[in-house]
Amino acid sequence: MNEPRKPLFGFLWPKPDPNAPLDDAFRQVRKVRITPRGPLRIAALVVATAGMVTTTGSFMLAAVTAGLSPTTLIGAALTATLLVAILRGWVVGTYVTDEGVSIDRTWVRHAIRWEDVAGVDCREQASPFLGLPLRTPSMRSSLLLVDGRVVPTHVYATSPDLWLRPEAFDMARIRLERWQARD
């Protein structure tokens, strides 16, 4: 009963296991985020989450008092869709483990084993501006796969995590390259 309380959103910032082995048999099985959430992403997600909580509460009260109607069903569907999108916004990013890399987008996840990655390339290409569908020229890291495909990552200079922070972009790029070169 005297266990320490876990934070509400603790799964977003997991703490390492204090009982994990520290020798060369250690395996990184928990996903490690390459780019930490930037101040712009955190601010946008906190505002969106607070707005979603308020809106959801208002819609629920309206639905309870108004009864079942097409308007309440449309409102419930829209609210559920926006809630899923906001929750995915907290998770979007590039993660690595000893087994491979996982690129989580809003609706799609690419899981790639390190054996399938031929290299990491960083070049200027059209990238989303602050995560929006607006494409602008930006430096972006991509994974070059053995079969010739190129998979873009979330390590790009106009990312909401790295925008206006060139040193953070360089650190994230180097981190991804070092994870790939560990073999």
C-alpha distance (Angstrom), angle and dihedral (degrees) to the residues before:
residue distance angle dihedral
M1 . . .
N2 3.81 . .
E3 3.80 95.0 .
P4 3.80 114.8 137.0
R5 3.78 114.0 -99.6
K6 3.77 116.3 -106.7
P7 3.80 119.0 -133.3
L8 3.80 116.1 -107.2
F9 3.81 94.1 -115.3
G10 3.82 95.5 28.8
F11 3.80 92.0 131.5
L12 3.82 88.0 70.8
W13 3.82 91.8 61.0
P14 3.80 105.9 30.0
K15 3.78 117.8 -168.8
P16 3.79 118.9 -133.3
D17 3.78 117.3 -102.4
P18 3.85 107.4 -99.6
N19 3.82 90.0 -152.7
A20 3.81 95.0 54.2
P21 3.82 117.7 120.2
L22 3.78 116.9 -97.8
D23 3.80 99.6 -162.8
D24 3.81 130.1 92.1
A25 3.81 90.9 -79.9
F26 3.79 89.0 70.4
R27 3.80 114.2 122.3
Q28 3.80 124.2 -165.3
V29 3.79 102.6 -132.9
R30 3.80 99.0 153.1
K31 3.79 113.5 82.3
V32 3.81 114.4 -105.2
R33 3.79 117.1 -154.7
I34 3.82 112.2 -127.9
T35 3.80 95.4 -154.3
P36 3.79 117.8 37.2
R37 3.78 114.9 -134.4
G38 3.77 107.7 -84.4
P39 3.79 125.4 -134.4
L40 3.81 92.2 -105.2
R41 3.83 93.3 53.3
I42 3.80 92.6 45.4
A43 3.81 92.8 49.1
A44 3.82 92.7 48.1
L45 3.80 93.4 46.2
V46 3.81 94.0 46.6
V47 3.81 91.2 50.7
A48 3.83 91.6 45.0
T49 3.80 92.1 47.2
A50 3.82 92.7 48.7
G51 3.81 90.6 47.4
M52 3.80 90.7 47.6
V53 3.81 92.3 51.2
T54 3.80 90.8 50.3
T55 3.80 93.5 45.1
T56 3.80 93.1 46.0
G57 3.79 91.1 51.3
S58 3.79 91.3 49.6
F59 3.82 92.6 48.0
M60 3.79 91.5 48.3
L61 3.79 92.2 51.4
A62 3.80 90.9 47.0
A63 3.81 91.8 48.0
V64 3.81 92.3 50.1
T65 3.79 93.3 49.4
A66 3.82 97.8 38.9
G67 3.77 98.5 43.2
L68 3.79 127.9 -141.0
S69 3.79 114.0 -29.3
P70 3.80 137.3 142.4
T71 3.80 89.5 -99.1
T72 3.80 93.3 56.0
L73 3.82 91.1 46.3
I74 3.81 91.3 51.6
G75 3.81 90.0 46.3
A76 3.82 91.3 50.0
A77 3.81 92.1 49.2
L78 3.80 92.3 47.6
T79 3.80 92.0 46.7
A80 3.80 92.3 49.3
T81 3.81 91.6 49.3
L82 3.81 92.9 49.3
L83 3.81 90.9 46.3
V84 3.81 91.4 54.1
A85 3.83 90.7 46.8
I86 3.82 92.0 51.4
L87 3.80 92.7 46.8
R88 3.82 90.0 50.0
G89 3.82 88.2 49.4
W90 3.81 88.2 64.5
V91 3.82 90.7 53.8
V92 3.83 102.2 40.8
G93 3.81 112.2 117.5
T94 3.79 147.3 83.6
Y95 3.81 116.1 -69.8
V96 3.81 130.9 -175.4
T97 3.80 137.4 -161.5
D98 3.79 133.0 168.9
E99 3.80 88.1 -90.7
G100 3.79 99.1 52.5
V101 3.76 149.4 -63.9
S102 3.81 128.7 -65.5
I103 3.79 120.7 -157.5
D104 3.80 108.1 -163.2
R105 3.78 114.8 -163.8
T106 3.79 125.9 178.2
W107 3.80 95.3 -86.5
V108 3.83 104.5 5.4
R109 3.81 136.2 55.7
H110 3.81 122.3 -158.0
A111 3.82 112.7 -160.2
I112 3.80 111.7 -169.9
R113 3.81 126.8 178.8
W114 3.82 116.6 -132.5
E115 3.83 89.4 -121.4
D116 3.81 88.1 65.0
V117 3.83 93.7 52.2
A118 3.81 114.5 90.6
G119 3.80 95.0 -178.2
V120 3.77 149.7 -40.3
D121 3.79 118.0 -99.1
C122 3.80 127.4 -165.5
R123 3.80 118.3 -165.7
E124 3.77 141.4 137.3
Q125 3.79 112.8 -83.7
A126 3.79 140.6 144.4
S127 3.80 106.8 -72.9
P128 3.80 134.0 171.7
F129 3.80 114.4 -86.9
L130 3.83 108.3 -124.8
G131 3.80 90.4 -21.6
L132 3.81 93.1 -59.1
P133 3.82 123.3 125.1
L134 3.82 89.4 -106.3
R135 3.83 106.5 110.8
T136 3.82 120.4 -146.4
P137 3.82 132.2 168.7
S138 3.79 109.4 -89.2
M139 3.80 141.6 151.0
R140 3.82 108.0 -96.3
S141 3.79 135.9 179.0
S142 3.78 116.6 -135.5
L143 3.78 133.9 -178.2
L144 3.80 115.4 -119.6
L145 3.79 107.7 -149.2
V146 3.79 126.4 -150.3
D147 3.82 91.2 -115.4
G148 3.83 90.6 57.5
R149 3.79 99.4 -101.9
V150 3.80 120.8 133.0
V151 3.81 117.2 -142.7
P152 3.82 115.4 -167.5
T153 3.80 117.4 -139.3
H154 3.81 132.9 -153.0
V155 3.80 90.1 -101.9
Y156 3.81 100.9 105.1
A157 3.79 132.3 127.4
T158 3.84 96.5 -117.8
S159 3.81 93.5 49.7
P160 3.82 116.0 126.2
D161 3.82 85.9 -119.5
L162 3.81 96.7 51.4
W163 3.82 106.6 24.7
L164 3.84 113.6 136.0
R165 3.82 90.2 1.2
P166 3.82 106.5 98.6
E167 3.82 92.7 170.2
A168 3.82 90.4 56.3
F169 3.81 89.9 50.1
D170 3.82 90.8 50.9
M171 3.81 92.1 48.6
A172 3.81 92.2 49.4
R173 3.81 91.9 47.1
I174 3.81 92.0 49.9
R175 3.80 91.1 46.0
L176 3.80 91.3 54.6
E177 3.82 92.0 46.7
R178 3.81 91.7 50.2
W179 3.78 93.0 49.6
Q180 3.80 89.4 52.3
A181 3.81 93.0 47.0
R182 3.84 94.7 50.7
D183 3.80 94.4 95.1
